[in-house]
Amino acid sequence: EFGNQQQTENALIDRTLDRAASTASLLTVIPPDSREAAARTLSSGVWSFTLHKGPYHPDDAMDDREAILATRLRTLLPQFTAKLPVFIDIREPEKPTSRNPPREIGQTIQFTVPVDANTQVVGKFYRPAVTPWPLEVLVAALVAIVVASAAAAYFARRVTRPLSELARAASAIARG
């Protein structure tokens, strides 16, 4: 079970990094005066994009995990922007600024990726919260297991009854 969770987590991180790199790459080919509108258009649901002009100074230093992710993200960028600073900040849940946000938010992953030497795209991925299974689903599953077990026992008994009767008759004949 832990292996599946780890694979799911890695796939989510990979998709997030890929989206960050592809958004920055897309914005590099859009004329500078249209980039802000493009960033707003790309924002929806669990994603929010804004542009930052001038040097970017993060609020906090990156921890080891964030630094590793930033290095991975840098390898996905075009060569001319890969030399510029990339920042990743994994935060506690915060209120989304995108259109149609999910109801419950888990961690927020913020990334700052260079578009050109003086512009960065600041993207936020509002990770949906992990919710436990509803009680109704668990009760329905338990009832389904009990009903399926009872039906299996009934059909097994029904199939084996003629064989049991035949075995009893053979025993009676053998005894004389």
Residue, then its C-alpha position, 0 to 999 in steps of 0.5 A: e500500500f505504501g508503494n502505491q501511495q509513493q508512486t501516486e505522490n511521485a506522479l503528482i509531483d512530476r505532473t506539477l513540475d511538468r505543468a510549471a515548465s510548460t507554462a513558463s515555456l509557453l509564456t516565453v513565446i507570448p509577447p510581453d504585453s499579452r503574458e498577464a492575460a495568458a497567465r490569467t487564462l491558464s489559471s483555473g481550478v487547482w492552478s493559479f498563475t501570475l507574473h512577477k516583474g523584476p528580481y524575485h526574492p522568496d519569503d523563505a529559503m527552500d528546504d532540502r526537498e524543495a531544493i531537489l524539486a527546484t533542480r528537477l524543474r530547472t532541468l525541464l526548462p529551456q536552456f536560456t532560462a534554466k540558468l536563472p533562479v527557480f524557487i519552490d515552496i510547499r506551503e500549508p493550505e491557503k485560499p485559492t485565487s483561481r476560478n472554480p477552486p476545489r472545495e477542500i484544499g491540501q498543501t499548496i505548491q508554489f513555484t517561481v519559474p523564469v520566463d525571461a531575464n526580468t520576468q517570472v511566472v509564479g504558479k500555485f498548485y492547490r492540491p486537493a485534500v485527501t478525504p477519508w472514505p465516507l461512512e456510507v461507503l464503508v457500511a455498504a462495502l461491509v453489507a456487500i461482503v456479508v451478502a456475497s459470503a451468505a450467497a456463496a455459502y448457500f450455493a456451495r451447500r446447494v451444489t454439494r447436497p446431491l453429492s452428500e446424499l450420494a455418499r450417504a447412500a453408498s455408505a448405507i449400501a456398503r453396510g448392507 
